[in-house]
């Protein structure tokens, strides 16, 4: 009986598992955000080792330091391209500025080839380069046209109508303004300029008008002389008839 009691007691003890006694206590202390507690030595050591080695950027920059930084990041290549843009503007008889929507590289290449066959050159520059090229010049008024994606057409001749016919096939190119004879024209004026007669036609009309005026002037100047000569001939004939 005693052995059986011990076996039953051992089985009961094996079935029963002691659970730990847990007691929850709310933390009533306040955390000081302004003066936090110093971290543990190990944690402070890890934080010191993992700090970045490069200096933080300066948040407040004076005007002198900003100018100094701008001078440092100046790219000489941009100056060369800016001089090229200025040269195109000075030596082009016609300049057209277009807004360029999304277009495939093959399509813009085809347009460039078509314009090149007619002696026109399609270019595209960044806003900073254009700003540097026209700064302090008479072309400064065109600078607001380059806020978005754009392209420029330079031509040594004034074939405005031909340019409009070629670009009409490319709806991605939207005309904004143009420069003809050193005069800035709006889109409406630039298209109206294309309706004017060509320079050769105008020259022919001017020559014809001058010829008509010259003939009329010569006839008016010779009229009195011709009348005087005619009167003298009649007088000579009349004198010879009386003799």
C-alpha positions as CSV (number, residue, x, y, z in Angstrom):
1,X,0.0,0.0,0.0
2,X,2.8,2.3,0.8
3,X,4.5,1.7,-2.5
4,X,1.2,2.3,-4.4
5,X,0.7,5.6,-2.5
6,X,4.2,6.7,-3.5
7,X,3.6,5.8,-7.2
8,X,0.2,7.7,-7.2
9,X,1.9,10.7,-5.6
10,X,4.7,10.6,-8.2
11,X,2.2,10.5,-11.1
12,X,0.2,13.4,-9.7
13,X,3.4,15.5,-9.4
14,X,4.4,14.7,-12.9
15,X,1.0,15.8,-14.3
16,X,1.1,19.1,-12.4
17,X,3.3,21.8,-13.8
18,X,4.1,24.8,-11.7
19,X,3.3,28.1,-13.4
20,X,5.3,31.2,-12.4
21,X,3.6,33.9,-10.5
22,X,3.5,37.1,-12.5
23,X,2.8,40.4,-11.0
24,X,2.3,43.4,-13.4
25,X,3.2,46.9,-12.2
26,X,2.6,50.1,-14.1
27,X,5.6,52.4,-14.6
28,X,4.6,55.6,-13.0
29,X,7.8,57.6,-13.6
30,X,8.0,60.3,-16.3
31,X,10.5,60.3,-19.1
32,X,12.6,63.4,-19.4
33,X,12.8,64.2,-23.1
34,X,15.0,67.3,-22.7
35,X,17.5,65.6,-20.5
36,X,17.4,61.9,-21.3
37,X,19.3,59.4,-19.2
38,X,22.8,58.5,-20.5
39,X,22.8,55.3,-22.4
40,X,24.6,52.2,-21.2
41,X,28.4,52.0,-21.9
42,X,28.0,49.3,-24.5
43,X,25.2,51.1,-26.2
44,X,27.0,54.4,-26.2
45,X,30.1,52.7,-27.6
46,X,28.1,51.2,-30.5
47,X,26.4,54.6,-31.2
48,X,29.8,56.3,-31.3
49,X,31.3,53.8,-33.7
50,X,28.3,53.9,-36.1
51,X,28.3,57.7,-36.4
52,X,28.9,58.8,-40.0
53,X,32.4,60.2,-40.7
54,X,31.4,62.9,-43.3
55,X,30.3,66.3,-42.1
56,X,26.6,67.3,-42.1
57,X,25.6,69.8,-44.9
58,X,25.4,73.5,-43.8
59,X,21.8,74.5,-43.6
60,X,22.3,78.3,-43.6
61,X,24.5,79.6,-46.4
62,X,25.4,83.2,-46.8
63,X,25.3,85.0,-50.1
64,X,29.1,85.1,-50.3
65,X,29.4,81.3,-49.7
66,X,26.6,80.6,-52.2
67,X,28.3,82.7,-54.9
68,X,31.6,80.9,-54.1
69,X,29.9,77.5,-54.6
70,X,28.3,78.6,-57.8
71,X,31.7,79.7,-59.1
72,X,33.2,76.3,-58.1
73,X,30.6,74.3,-60.0
74,X,30.9,76.3,-63.2
75,X,31.5,74.1,-66.2
76,X,33.7,75.5,-69.0
77,X,31.9,73.3,-71.5
78,X,28.7,75.1,-70.8
79,X,30.4,78.4,-71.7
80,X,31.4,77.0,-75.0
81,X,27.9,75.8,-75.8
82,X,26.5,79.1,-74.7
83,X,28.8,81.0,-77.1
84,X,27.6,78.6,-79.8
85,X,24.0,79.4,-79.1
86,X,24.7,83.2,-79.2
87,X,26.5,82.7,-82.5
88,X,23.5,80.9,-84.0
89,X,21.2,83.7,-82.8
90,X,23.5,86.5,-84.2
91,X,24.1,84.9,-87.6
92,X,20.6,83.4,-88.3
93,X,18.2,85.3,-90.5
94,X,15.3,83.2,-89.1
95,X,14.9,81.6,-85.7
96,X,11.8,79.5,-84.7
97,X,11.2,78.3,-81.1
98,X,9.0,75.2,-80.6
99,X,7.6,73.4,-77.6
100,X,8.5,69.8,-77.9
101,X,6.1,67.1,-76.6
102,X,6.9,63.5,-76.2
103,X,8.4,62.2,-79.4
104,X,10.4,59.2,-80.6
105,X,14.0,59.5,-81.4
106,X,13.4,58.3,-85.0
107,X,10.8,60.9,-85.6
108,X,12.9,63.8,-84.4
109,X,15.8,62.5,-86.5
110,X,13.6,62.5,-89.6
111,X,12.6,66.0,-88.9
112,X,16.2,67.1,-88.4
113,X,17.2,65.5,-91.7
114,X,14.3,67.2,-93.6
115,X,15.2,70.6,-92.2
116,X,18.9,70.0,-92.9
117,X,18.1,69.4,-96.6
118,X,16.6,72.9,-96.7
119,X,19.6,74.5,-95.0
120,X,17.9,74.7,-91.5
121,X,19.4,73.3,-88.3
122,X,17.3,71.8,-85.5
123,X,18.9,72.3,-82.0
124,X,18.0,71.7,-78.4
125,X,19.8,73.2,-75.3
126,X,19.3,73.3,-71.6
127,X,17.7,76.3,-69.9
128,X,20.9,77.2,-68.0
129,X,22.8,77.3,-71.3
130,X,20.2,79.4,-73.0
131,X,20.1,81.8,-70.0
132,X,23.8,82.2,-70.1
133,X,23.8,82.8,-73.9
134,X,21.1,85.5,-73.9
135,X,21.9,87.2,-70.6
136,X,22.4,90.9,-71.1
137,X,21.6,90.8,-74.9
138,X,18.6,91.8,-77.0
139,X,17.5,88.2,-77.0
140,X,16.8,88.1,-73.3
141,X,13.0,88.4,-73.9
142,X,12.9,84.8,-75.3
143,X,14.1,83.3,-72.0
144,X,10.6,82.5,-70.6
145,X,10.0,80.3,-73.6
146,X,12.5,77.7,-72.4
147,X,10.9,76.7,-69.1
148,X,9.8,73.4,-70.6
149,X,11.1,70.9,-73.2
150,X,11.9,72.8,-76.4
151,X,13.8,72.8,-79.7
152,X,15.0,75.6,-81.9
153,X,15.4,75.9,-85.6
154,X,18.1,78.2,-87.0
155,X,18.1,79.2,-90.7
156,X,20.3,81.6,-92.7
157,X,17.3,82.5,-94.9
158,X,13.8,83.5,-94.3
159,X,11.8,80.6,-95.6
160,X,9.0,80.8,-93.0
161,X,6.4,79.2,-95.2
162,X,8.6,76.2,-95.9
163,X,9.4,75.8,-92.3
164,X,5.8,75.7,-91.3
165,X,5.0,73.2,-94.0
166,X,7.7,70.8,-92.8
167,X,6.8,71.1,-89.1
168,X,3.1,70.8,-89.8
169,X,3.7,67.1,-90.4
170,X,5.0,66.8,-86.8
171,X,2.2,67.6,-84.3
172,X,4.6,67.1,-81.4
173,X,6.4,70.4,-82.4
174,X,4.2,73.4,-81.3
175,X,5.4,76.8,-82.5
176,X,5.8,79.4,-79.7
177,X,7.5,82.3,-81.3
178,X,10.1,83.3,-83.9
179,X,12.8,85.9,-84.7
180,X,12.9,87.3,-88.3
181,X,15.1,90.3,-89.2
182,X,16.1,90.7,-85.5
183,X,12.5,91.2,-84.6
184,X,10.7,88.9,-82.1
185,X,7.4,87.7,-83.5
186,X,4.6,85.9,-81.7
187,X,3.2,82.7,-83.1
188,X,0.4,84.6,-84.8
189,X,2.7,87.2,-86.3
190,X,5.2,84.5,-87.4
191,X,2.5,82.6,-89.3
192,X,1.2,85.9,-90.8
193,X,4.7,86.6,-92.0
194,X,4.6,83.4,-94.0
195,X,1.6,84.7,-96.0
196,X,3.6,87.7,-97.2
197,X,5.0,87.6,-100.7
198,X,8.6,86.4,-101.1
199,X,11.5,88.7,-101.3
200,X,12.0,88.0,-105.0
201,X,8.4,88.8,-105.8
202,X,8.6,92.0,-103.8
203,X,11.8,93.0,-105.6
204,X,10.2,92.3,-109.0
205,X,7.1,94.4,-108.1
206,X,9.4,97.2,-106.9
207,X,11.4,97.2,-110.1
208,X,8.3,97.2,-112.3
209,X,6.9,100.1,-110.3
210,X,10.1,102.0,-110.7
211,X,10.3,101.4,-114.4
212,X,6.7,102.6,-114.9
213,X,7.5,105.7,-112.9
214,X,10.7,106.4,-114.7
215,X,9.1,106.1,-118.2
216,X,6.3,108.4,-117.1
217,X,8.8,110.9,-115.8
218,X,10.9,110.7,-119.0
219,X,7.8,111.2,-121.2
220,X,6.7,114.3,-119.1
221,X,10.2,115.8,-119.3
222,X,10.5,115.3,-123.0
223,X,7.0,116.4,-123.9
224,X,7.9,120.1,-124.0
225,X,11.1,119.5,-126.0
226,X,9.2,117.3,-128.5
227,X,6.5,120.0,-128.9
228,X,9.1,122.7,-129.4
229,X,10.9,120.6,-132.1
230,X,7.6,119.9,-133.9
231,X,6.8,123.6,-134.0
232,X,10.2,124.4,-135.3
233,X,9.9,121.8,-138.1
234,X,6.5,123.3,-139.1
235,X,8.0,126.8,-139.1
236,X,10.9,125.7,-141.3
237,X,8.6,124.0,-143.8
238,X,6.4,127.1,-143.9
239,X,9.3,129.4,-144.5
240,X,10.6,127.2,-147.3
241,X,7.2,127.1,-148.9
242,X,6.9,130.9,-149.1
243,X,10.3,131.2,-150.8
